[in-house]
Structures are given as structure tokens and as C-alpha cells.
Amino acid sequence: MNPWKRPPGIILDLDGTVYRGDKPIPGARKVVESLRRRAHPIVFLTNAIESRAEHADKLIGLDIPASPDEIVNASLILTHYLSREVPGATVFAISDPPLLEALSADFRLSEDPDEIDVVVASCDRTFDYRKLNIAFKALQKGARFLATNADATAPVASGELLPDAGAVIGALEGCSGRKLEMVVGKPSPLAAEVTLERLGRSAGECVMVGDNIESDILMGHRAGMSTVLVLSGVTQRADLARACVQPDYVLESIAGLPGLLDNAYTHPTEI
């Protein structure tokens, strides 16, 4: 990590990095306050589809000031991509309500396979055979096939795991014979692109901080960002030996981030 000419952009994953479930990671509030005092632009990046306002409200409720403009979620990344690549598309999303609400602002939603241009797989707690059949028929007719994320399961506040978008992807691939074209969330280049636009920084001027090697760290590595793995979420230190990519730095938690950045400015070869 080389010293920067201006404060680097900081990309913070949320669950497992800033908080776990409904509790903040110890020291997270002070870290975010410190980053703001040092004039680091901040983006909170998540593959979740809950609205940006909901994410900001959750952070505020945890005493971590944030605005919706600082949130990049899978819904924002997806609508950004569709607006650029297939403007005016008719979409069928297998999803919980937040993504449907985000899509409906700019796109027509339909359950008629003859009209559907794009099928989107996401987390859907009301997924059923009727939805599967609509998507199956649309894919058979040539609709695009996208997903918000590819996680097989997602944790909830109780610590229990529930089926996530990966389960929907598997069902659609299994019946249609089609392969998923793109995951728009982390670790996709698209997620990095949208985040960098928000920060107003190049990849080399940014630090990706997250707890998941296969999404957070892989995305940052591919984009050319500095990467910091925190061990407060899904990754344990022992997992590093078999990881698909290695982070630049490893911290026990986000609490160590200000010290790491201080060393990067003053002793870049000694971190």
C-alpha cells in the first residue's frame, strides 16, 4: 500500500465488517468518525437489496451517521447496469419487495413470458412454482439472465442461515438449461465500477475493507484496490491458507483501520 496524494476512498462492507446482525462491531462508530475527520470519502457496499434509505437508517440506529448517498447496494448496481445496457427493458425479478420497488421506478415489471426481456434472480422468501415457471418460460424465449448475488445462503439476526439468491439461480439453471450471464453484486467488476463512481476515486486510490474473501477481497483485488480483510465476520485466519486470493492486510476488526492507514502514510514498506 503506497502513500496517497490525497485521502483514499474507503469502501466498507456492512454485515461482518461494520456490524453483525443488529449489533455494531466494537469501535466501528469511532472508526467511521475518524475517517470522516480525515476527509476520506466513504461508501458502504453491500450485496443486500434492502433500500439505501433502510441501510442508512440502520447505521444511524447503531450510532454510525450515514446517508443514503453513501450506500451502494445490489439494487442500485442492477438498475445502473440495466439503464445503460437495456434501457426500457421489461423485467421479471424473483425477489423480495425492496428490489421490485427499486426496479419499478425505471422499468416495467411483467409476469408475461412473452414480454419479459430480463429475468433477475435474487433472494425471495415467497419463491414458488408459479414464479419458477414464469422465469423458465421467459428464459426459454431468450430473456437475459442476471442475478443480484450468487450467495447460496444468507445469515439473519438470529444467526440462522436462510436460502439466498444462489438457490434461485440453481433452480432456474436446472430447469431451463440456461447459465447465469452475470452477477451484478460483489465481486463483479460492475460493483467496483459503480462504487468508484460514487467515491470519485480511481481504484488505486481506494481501500476495500470486508470480511468475505470471495466477494469483498476478490472484487478489490481484481479492480486494483488495496484490500483489508477483517476477521470479525465469515472468514477465520485459518481460511487464508486455502483462499482464492490473498488480502493485502488482515485485521482482527475494523477498529484497527485508522492505525493501518496512518502507517501507510508514514511507513508504507513496514506495514
N, C-alpha and C positions, 0 to 999 in steps of 0.2 A: 504494500500500500504506500504510494508516494504522497508526499505533502501536496496540498492543493493550493491553487492561487486564490480560491475563494471557498467559503464553507461548502462542503459537498452536500448533495441531496441525500437524505436518509429515507430509505424505504423500509417501513416496519410492517411485517406480518402481524396479524392480530392474535388469534387464538393460539396459545402456546408461547407467544412472544411478549405481547403486551398484557394479556390476561389469559386465565384458564377458566373456561366456563363463565361464571359470574363474579370471579374474584381477580383483582389486578395482580400481576406479578409483583412481588415486593420491590419497591424502588422505581417502578415504571413511571409514576407521576413525576418524580424528581428528574428522571432522565429526559422525559419529553420537555419539561420546563427548561432544563439545561440546554437542550438542543435549540429551543426557540430563542433563548437568550443569546446563543452563539450565532444566530441568524442562519441556521441550517434549514433549508426548505424541507418539509416533511410530507410524505404520503403514506397513508395506511393502506396496504394492499391485501385484499382477501379474495378467495375464490367463492365466498358465500354470496348468495343472491339477495339477501335482505337489503332494503333500500339504503342508500348512502346516509339519509337522514337518521334511519334507525341505528346504523353503526355509530354515527356521531353522538346520538343520544345515549347510547350505551357507554361510550367512552366518558362523556360528561358525567353520567351517573356514577362512574368509577373515579371521579375527581380528576379526569385527564381531559383538559379542554381540547376540543376538536370541532371542526366544521365539516359539513357535507362535502365541500370542495376539496378537502384533504383525503377523501375516501375514494379509492379505486376498487370497485367490486366487479364480479363476473358479469353482472347485468350491464354495467357501463361499457366494459370491453366488448361484449357481444353487440350492443347497439351501435357502437363506434364502427365495428367491422361491417355489420350489415348495411349501415348507411353509406359506407364507402364502396362496398363490393356489389351489393344487390339492393340499391335504393328502391323503395316502393314494393319490396317483396311481401308476399303473403306467407305468414309464418304459423306453424303449429308447434307449440312448445309443451313438452311433457315436463311440468314444473309446478312447484308451489307458487302461490299467488304473487309474491314480490316480483318475480321475473316477468310474469304475464302483464303486470301493471306497467313495468318499465318498457316492455316491447310495445304495448298498446298505444303509447304516446307517439310513436313514429311509424308503426307498421300495422297492417291489417292482420288480425288473427282469424283463422278459419279452421274448421274441422272437416272440411270437404276435401278429400284427397285429390280431386281434380283441380283444385285451386291452389294447393299448397306448393310454394316454391322452396321453402326451407323447413326442415324438421330439426328441432333443438331438444337434446336430451339434458335433463338436469335432475335435481333432487325433487321428487314428487311423492308426498305422503298419501296421495289418493290415486296412485298409479293402478290401473286396472286393465282388463282385457279390451275394453272399448277403446281406450287411448292407444294401446298397443296396436290394435287393428287399423286405426286411422293412420298412425305413423307408418305401419307396414305397407299399406296401400300407397301412401304418398311416396315412400322410398322406391317402391316398385315402379312408380310412374316417373322417377327421375329426380325427385326433390333433393336438394342439398342436405347433408347430414352433419350437423355440428353439435358440440356439447359445451356446457359451461366449465366442466371439470371432469376428471376421469377417476376420482376417488371412489373406491368400492364401498367404503363406509365413512360415516361422519360421527364424531362424538357429540353427545348432548350434555347438558349441565350435570346430569346425574352420574356421568362417566360411562354410561351405556353407549354402545355403538349401534347405529341405525344404517340401513342401506342408503347409499348415496347415488350420484349420477352414474357411476360405473355400473351399477346394477341395471339401470335403464338402458345404457349403451349395450350391455351384453344381451339383453332381451331383444333389442332391435337388430343387432348384428346377427343374432342367432336365427331369427325368423326371416329376415329379408335377404340375407346373403350379401348385404352391403357392408362396407367397412367405414368406420367413422372417418370423416375428412379432416376435422380439426377440433382440437380443444382450445378454447379461447382464453381460459384462465391460466394461471401459473402451471407449468413452466414455459408456456408458449412465448415466442418472440413478440406476439401481438400484445400480451400483457405487459411486457417490458416496454414496448413502444408507447402504449397509452400512458404508462406511468412516467416515462421520461418526458413526454409532452407536458404532463401536469407539473413536473418539477422544473422544467426549463433548464435541464442539465443534460450533458452527454453522459453516456454510460460510464466513461472513465472518471466522471465527477460524482459518482453515486456509490452508496454503500447499501447493499441488500442485507437486512437483518431478519432472520427467520429460524424456525425450529425444525423445518422439514427439508431434508437434503434433496429429495426427489422433486420438490416443487420450488421452494424458495431459493435454495443454494444453486440448483441446476439452472434455473432461469437467470439468476445473476451472473453465474459463470459463463453461460452461453452469450450473454449480452455484453460481457466485458466489464462488469461492475466488480468492485471489491465485495467480498461476501463474508458475513459473520454468522456462524451457527450458534444458537443459544440452546442450552441443554435443559430448558425449562418446559419443553413440550414433548413431542413424539419421538425425538431422537436421543439415544443414550450414547455416551462416549464410546462404548464397545461397538456401536454400529458403524463407526467410522472406518473400521478395517475392511468392511465389505461394501462400502458406499460407492455409488456410481460416479461420484465426483467429490473432490475434497474442498471444504471451505478454506478461505484464506486464514480465518481466525476462528477460534472456538472460545465461547464464554459460558460460564455457568448460567448466566441470565443477562437480561438487558441492562441490569444495574451496572455492569462493567463497561458499557459502551462509551461513556464520556472519557474514561481513562484511556481506553484504546485509541480514541480519536486524538486525545492530547499527545500520546506517544507517536501517532502517525505524523503529526505536525512537527514534533521536535526531534524524534529519533526514528525515522522511517525504516531503518535497517535493523532495529533492535526489538521490534515487537515480537 
